[in-house]
Amino acid sequence: MTELYDKYARAAERMLHFVETRTTDMASGTMRVPVADYLSEERFEAEIARIFKRLPLMLALTIELPQVNDYKAMEVMGLPVLITRGKDGKARAFLNVCKHRAMHLAREGKGNCKAFACQYHGWTYSNEGKLIGIAEASTFGEVDRSTLNMTELPCDEAAGLIFVILTPKSEGGLPISAIEWMGGMYEDFAALKLESWYFHKARTMKGANWKVAYDGYLEGYHFQAAHTNTVATRSPSNRAHYEGFGPHIRLGFPQNSITRLADLPREEWGRQENNGYDFTRMLFPNMSFFLAPEMGQLAQLFPGPKANQNTTVMNYIFPVKPETEEGLAALDQMCDFFFDVVEEEDYFLGLKVQNGLESGAMTHQTFGRNEPGNQFFHKWIAYYLDESGSTPMPVMKA
């Protein structure tokens, strides 16, 4: 932890410098991104195939499935996904499909059971994916049951996060090491101990192309204009620190109160998150985690169903569950405030941006030197879309 706090302290020092000098982390130059990248259905399908179905996606928090036999059933970009926790405590993921006639097995949502009975014909599966019962098997005929188990998806869990690859193991889905995938961001999440938090609720919002939405999480240049009476009252616009860890990013946003660090010993600076500066932790390609003083807001962006659309699930978690109804109601109000800021300010503007992109007014967007996170993000997309291997792996350069 001491080493991690030293890293945070160096980031805090940079953020304080940015506020004092009215500057920010900057890329070496500007970057143009074709408008077609946000509009093309062909490009959209390539992003789904080469990014969202090949890379690990954070689909659940450990605290959503804390007990043996817990499960979470969800639709992910049109795919029915079932995440379970077996009797061995291990998280597993499957396509939520009965191998008889393709009916969904578990209803969307969360619950606890050790077996799933198909609602159509009553075939039964263990929560570890094995076919354990065929209704009236004596009349059905001979089948090789080993070929009729649920279709398993690569899955791994670490630091309170459950990752899944949407390409089945049987179709070449690669094994996951969640720790390796998070890379340098693993230490951040492990230190938060999210597996001991309380999951309060999730809410869903609709937005523009997934990259339009993700672009908004990656810079603070818009704070003053877009969040005049909310975020900008806490954090100055266009002051941000960036660190890249593979395709992932930790963004640091100074608060207006960051000058208070000058009154503290230097060794304390790394322990002042939410008390002088804030971090947003981004896991490519679709997760953003903002840690507020009292709570965590974790966004999951899912593209589609069309190129100009995304569905974002906002998850709200807290270090401790209140013991009273009044306390729970207070958490509801807090969650709804954060949700409304994102939906009514960020996502409302994102839909206008999408309309502007579709208007034909421009052929390219331009990301400034002061938007290095956006440039880094689009370079990683290009890297994963290039199957020739000629695109170099991007490196974050401040």
N, C-alpha and C positions, 0 to 999 in steps of 0.2 A: 504493500500500500504506500509505503514511503516513496518508492520510485514513481508510482502513479501520481501522487500529490506533487512531486517535483515537476512532472510534465505539466500538470495543471497550473502550477505556479509560473512556469515559463510562458504558458499561454496567457495567463492573467497579466504578466508583465508586458506582453505584446499588446494586449487589449488596452491597458492603461496608456501605453505609448500612443496608440491610435487615437484615443480620446484627447490626449494632451497635444498632439500634433495635427489633429483633424485629417487623418489619413486612414488607410485600411490595407489589409493584405491585397496584393495585386498580381495578376498574371503578367506575362511578358508582353502581351499584346491583346488586341481585341480578337473576337472570333465570330464568324458568320455561320449561321445554321440555316439551311434551306427551309422555307415555309412548308414545302412538300413533306418534310420529315414529320410534320404534325398532322398532315391531311391524308396522305397516301394510304389506302387500304392494303396495298401490297406491302408497303413498309411496315404497317401495323401487324400484318400476319407474320412477317419475318421476326419482329420483336417478340411476339408471342412464342413462336417456335424456337428461336435461338437464345432468348433471354429467359422468358417466364416459364418455359417448360424444360429448360436445361439447368438453370441455376437454383440453388436452395432459396426457398421463400419462407419467411417467418410467418407461419400460419396460426400458431397458438402460443399462449403463455403457459408456463408450467402451472401457474395458479388457476388456470381454467380447467385443468385435469389433475387435481392434487392427489386423488385417492385411487387405489387399485380399482379397476373396472369403470372408471370415469371415461367419458367419450365426448367428442365434439364433432358434429356433422355440419358441413357447410358446403356452399357452392363457390367454387373458385374459378372465375372466368368461364363459366358454363360447365365445369367438371364437378361431379359430386364427390366430395372428399370426406373421409371418415378418419379421425384420429382417435386412437384408443390408448388406454394404459392397462397392460396385461397384469396377470397375477404376479409376474416377476418385477413389476414396477416400471417396465420399459415402455416408452411411447412408441407406437407404431402408426403407420398411415396406410390407407387403402383407398381405392376407388370404391365408393359406397354403392356397389352394384351386386345384385344376386346373379350368380353364373347360370341360373336356369333360364329366365326370360328377361333379365336386365332391369328388374325393378330395383328402386332404391331400397336399401335395407333399414337404415336408421333415419328417422325424421330429422330435419334440420334443427339444430339446437344442441343443448348439452344434457347429459344425464349420466346414469350409472347402471350398467348391466354387464354381465359376463358373457352374454350371447345375444345375437340379433336374429329375430325370426322375420322372414320376408312377409310383407303384408299381402302379397299376391297369392302365393301357393304354399307358404309356410316352411320353406327350406330354412335351415338354421345354421348359423355360423358362430364360432367362438370369437371373442374379441381379439384373438391373435390371428384371425383370418381363415381358420380351418373350417371346411364344411363338415358339420357334425350331425346333420340330420336331413333326410329327404322325406317329406310327407308321403305316407303310404308307399314306401319304397318298393314293396312287393309287386305293385302294379305299374311302377314306372319303367322298369327295364334295367338292364345292366349298363352301368357307367363307371368310368375310372374317376373316383372321387378326388384323387390327388390332382387332377387337372381342373377341378371345379372349385378350388379354394378362391378366396377373394384376391383381387389383383393388388399386390403390394406395391407401395411407393417408397422410394428411399426416404428415410426419416432419421433425424438425430436431434438430441436435446442437450443444451448446455446453457449455463448462466441464466436459467429461468425462461429460455426461449426454445420453442420447438420448430425445427426447420423441416421442410418437405420439398422434394423434387417431384414435379407433376408428370414426369415420364416414368412409367412403371419399370421396375427392375427387369421384368421379362422383355422389355423393349429397349434395353440399353441405358436405363436410368442409372447414373453413377452413384456409388456409395457416398454418403455425406460424412464429413467430420465437421460438426458445427463449430468446434474450436478453431480448426484450420480455416474454415470459411470466414469467420469473423476476424481472424488475424489479430492485428494490433488493437481492434475494438473489443476483443474478448475480455481483456483486463478491465475495461470500463464497465461492461455489463456484469461481470463476476463481482466487482466491488459493490454494485448496487444491491445485490442479493434479492433480486426480483422474485425468486421462488418463495420468499417468505411474506410477500405483500398480499394485499386484499384486492381482488378484482371486483369493481363496483358495477360497471355496465359498459356496453358498447352502443354507439349510434352510427348510422350510415348516412352519408351524403353523396350526392351525384355531382360530377364535375366534368371538366373538359378533357382533352387528350391527356393521358397520364403524364406525359413529359411537361405539359403546361402546368399541371398541378405540382409535380416534383420540383420544377424550376422555382416555384414560389417558396419552397422550404429552404432553398439553397443560398439565399442572400438576404441581407438586411437593408439593401439599397432602397427598398420600397416602404420602409417603416413610416417615414414622415408623411408621405403622400397617402398611403393606403390605410394606415393605422394611427391617424392623428390623435385620437382620443383614447386609444387602448395601448397597443404595444409601444408606441412612441413616447408615452408618458413614463415608460420604464427604461427603454433602451434607445440610445441615439441612432439615427439612421446612418447607413453607409459606413459602419465601423464593425469589422468582423475579422475573426482569426480562423484559418482553415488548416486542418491536418488530414492528409489522406492515408488510408490503411488499405492497400489494395484498391478496390473500387469504392470502399466505404469512406465516409467523411465525418469528422467531428468538427462542428462549427462552434465558435465561441462568440457570444454577443456581449459586449460590455453593457453594464447598466449605467444610468446617469450617476449612480453613487459609487462608481469604481474608484474614485479618488480617495475613498476611505482606506484603501489598501495601504496608502502611504503611512498611515498611523499604526500599522500592524507589523510585527516581525516578518521578514521575508519568508521564513519557513512556514508561516501560517497562510500564505496567499493561496496555496493549492487546496485549502479546505474551505474556501469561501464561495463555492458554487451557490447561486441564488442569493448571494449576499455581496454583490459587487459585479457579478457577471453570471451568464447562463451558458449552458451547452445544449446544443441539439445534436443528437447522435443519429446518423443516417446509415442504414444498411442497404446497399444496392441489392436489387433494383427498386424496392418499393416500400421501405419502412423508414419512418421518422419517429424518434423518441425525444420528447421534450420533458425535462425534469423541472417542475415548478417547486416552490418551497414546500407545499403540502401534498403534492400529487404527481403522477406521471401521465402524460398524454401520448399514447402510442398510435400512430397512424399507419394503416396498411392500404396502399394504393393498388387497385386491380384494374387493368386496362379493359376497355370495352363496355358494351358488346361491339360498338363501332369505333373507328379510329378517333372520332371526335368526342369520345365519352370515357369516363372512368367512374368506378365506384370506390369510395374511400370509407373504410371502417375505422372509426375513432374509438379507441379503447381507453378506459379511465381506471387507473389503479392507484391505491393508497397504501402507505406503509402499515396502517393499522385499521381494522374495521371498527367503526363506532359501536358502542354498546346500546345506544338508544335510537328510537325512531326519529327523534329530532336531529340526532347526529347524522343519520343516513340521509334525511331530507336536505341537510346542509351540503352534503356531498353532491346530491343531485343538482342543487343550484350551482355549485362550483363547476361541475362537469358541463352543465348547459351553457354557462357563461363562456367557457373555453370553446365549446362546440360552435356557439353562435358567432364568435369572433372569426373563426376559420371559415365557416360557411357564408356568413354575410359580408365578410370583407375579402378574404383571400379567394374563395371559390366563386363568389359572385364576380370578382374581377377576372378570374380565370375563364369564365364563360364568355365574358366580353372579349378577352384576348382571342379565344377560339373563333368567335364571330369575325374579329378583325383579320385573323389569319385566312379565313375563308372568303374574305371580301375581294381578294385580288389586289389589295393596295400595295403589297410588297412581295418580293421574291425570297427575301432572307430576313431573319432576325439577327441582330448584332448584340453579342454579349461583351460588355466592357471589361477593361482590365480589372475593375473593382468587383467583378463577378466571377472569380476564379472557380468557385464551386460549380457553377453552371457549366463552365467550359470543361472542367474535369469530368462531370457527369456525361456530357454529350460525347466526349472522347472515349469513355468506357463503353457507351452504347455502340459506337462505331467499331470499337475493338471486338466486341462480342458478335456483331453482325458480319464481320469480315471473315468468312470461312477460308479465305486464301492464306491467312496467317501473315499477310504483309503489313497490317496495321500494328505499329509498336504499342506495347503496353503503356498506358498513360502513367505519368508520375506527377504528383502534386508539387508545384513549385511556387512558393510564396514570393 
